[in-house]
Amino acid sequence: MSRLGLLALLLACVLGMAACGGDDKGGGGAEATATPEDQSAAEATGCEKVEAPAPKEEAKLPKPKASLKTSGTYVATVSTSCGDFKIALDAKRAPRTGGSFKYLADKGFFDGLPFHRIVPGFVIQGGDPKGDGTGGPGYTVVEKPPGGLQYTKGVVAMAKGGNEPAGASGSQWFVVTAEDAQLPPDYALLGKVTEGQDVVDRIGVVPTTADEQPVDPVVIRSVKVSGP
């Protein structure tokens, strides 16, 4: 397969709202069996062993009207079973996207959700209440990504379906773990990791199944956004 073909496959499978695999909503991929080597690798990451969260129903929240103040400073602290990291929300270039993210965080929407998709050397992705890549908050926000946006290591952006317009977002978000993911500028910018990149990297190398779900669950305990 050519490099462009592989990239297209990654885009469709990893960043799309629908999971790859069979027709069932769980993604349908065959699950890998954890080997002793996998278990040792999981322990080496320093992540806490936690139970997999139960899937939640599709949310039906009203679309938020508030945007971030473009002159404000907003920091999201993401607490996970692998440690904590912080995201500086880009209020100047993505006020609507950041406003939606803060709205969901303030409601505790992300608390207890898993990182449902992990692609080593590419991205880690979470924010889905169903935990299978098909869920969302019940609304869509559209904000055109800023010109010249590059998805380099530590950049945080929003996932979207392939049939949605550029800059569309719900609740699923991803953190780039590649030096440069070489993605087209279609994914709404949220911000960038400013502290705890080592935690993101730790999550990015946990053992995964054949359908890119972690063998041992990685859970978002809470997301708290500070700011004006």
N, C-alpha and C positions, 0 to 999 in steps of 0.2 A: 504493500500500500504506500502511496506517495506521502510525503510529509504534509501536504495540504489536505489530503484525504484523511490522514490520521487526526489532524487538527480539527477538521470538520466533525469527525466522529466524537472527539473529546468534547467539543462544544455542545453537540446534541445530547450526549449522555451525561455530562457532568453539570453543566450550567443550566440545562433546560429544567422546567418545573416538573415534567413528567420523568419518572425513573425509566432507565433502559431495561430491557428484558422482555418478559412475557406480558400478557394482557391484564394480569391481575395487578391490583394497585400496590402490591408489595414489591414490584419491580421484576419478579419472576426469575432472577438470576440464581444460578446454583451457588450454594454457600460452600465455602472452603472449610475444611476441618482444621481446627487449631492444632498444630504440632507442638511438641516440647520446645522446639526452637522458637515458634511463634510466642509461646507463653513466656519464654525467657526474654524475648524481645519486648513484650508488653511490660514486663517487670522493669526492664532497663529504661523504659521511657519515663518512669517515675509517676505514672498515672495511677490514681486510686481505682481499685476494683469496685464497680458500682453496678446496680441492677439496671437493666434496660428499661427506660420509661415506657409506660403504656401509651399507645397512640391516642391522640385526642381527636375529637370531632372537628370537621371543617369549621373554621371560625366564620362569623358573620358580623364583623364589626363595621360601624359606619366609617366612611372615609374621613380622615382627619383634614381639617381646614388650615390648621396652624403650620407655619414654616419656622425654621430656625432663624433667629436674628442674624443677619449676615455679618454683623460686627461682633457677634458673641463668640465665646470660646466654650465648646461643648466636648466633654470627654466621656466616653462610654467605658465602664469597667466591666469586663466580661469574666465572671468567675466560673471555672470549669473543674471537672474532676481531674484535670491534668495541670491545674494551676490557673493563675489570673493573667490577663493581658488587658491593655488599654488601647482604645481607638480614639484618635482625635477626629471628630466629625468635621467634614469640610463644609461649614456653614456658608461660606462665601460662594462656593461653586455648586453646592448641592443642597440648598435650604429646604426644598420640598421633600427630597428623599430623606434627609436627616430628620426633618420634622416628623415624618411617618415612623421612622425607626425609633425616635424618642417617645412618640405616642404609644407604640407597642411596648417598649421597655417600661414605661411608666405604669402600664397596665399589668406588668408581670407576664406578658405574652411569651417571652422567650424562656422563662424560668422552667427548668425541668425538661427542656427539649434536647435532643441529641444532635451531635454532628453526624448527620446521616450519610454523608458521602465524603470520603477522603481519597484523594488521588495524589500519591507521593510525587513530589517535585512539580506540583501543579497548583492545587487548591485544597482547602478544607471548606466544607459547606454545611450550614445549619439553618435554623429558623423555621423549620417545617413542623407544624403541630401533629401531622400524621406520621412523620418520621420516615416517609418513603419517597420523598421528592415530589409529591403531588399536592401537598397542602398549602394553605395560605391564610391570610387574615379576612378574606371575603371582599376585598377591594383591591384596586390597582392604582398606583400613582405613576404618572409619566413625567419625567424630567430629563431633557436631553443631556447626555453626558458632555462634559466640557471638551472643547476642541483640543486635540493633541494628547488626550488622556492615554496613558500607557499603563498596563496592568503589570506592574513590577512588584517585587517582593514586598509584602507588608501592606499593599493596597487592598482596601476593603470595598467591595461593590455588591450590587444586588443581582441575584439570579432572575432569569425570566424564561418564558417559553419561546421556542423558535418562531411561533406565529405571532408573537407580541412585538410592538414597535420598540425601537431603540429607546432605552431609558425607562422602560416599564419595570415596575417592581411591586412585590407584595411584601412577604415577610422573610423569604429565604435570602440569605446573604453568604458571601464567600470571602475568604482571605487568601490572597495569592501567596504561595510558598515557593514558586519558581522565581529565578532571578528576573525573568521576563516571560509571562505566560503567552505572549504574542497573540492576544485576543483582539478582535476588531472592537472599535469604540462603541459598542452597543449596550453595555451594561452600566446601569446607573451608578455613579460614584457615591460612596458613603463616606470614606475617609481613609485613614492610614494608621497602622499599628505604631504606637510611639513608645510603649513599654511592654515587655513580656514577649518579644519576638521569639525568645527561646521556648516559651510555652507553645506558641503556634507551631514552631518547628517540631516540638515534641509530639503534638497531635498529628502533624503531617506525616509521621513515620510509624504510627501504630499499625500493627498487623491488620490487614483487611481481608474481606471475603472476595470472591470472584466478581461480585457486583459492587465492589468499592465501598462497602459498609464495614466499619470497624468490627473486628472479631469480639473484642471487649468494648462495651458501650463507652463513649465519651460524652458526658452530659454537661450541658450549660446549667449551672446552678442558678445564676442570676445575671441580669444585665442592668446596670444602674447608670443613668446618664446625668452628669452634673453640668450645670451651666446657668445662664441668666434665667 
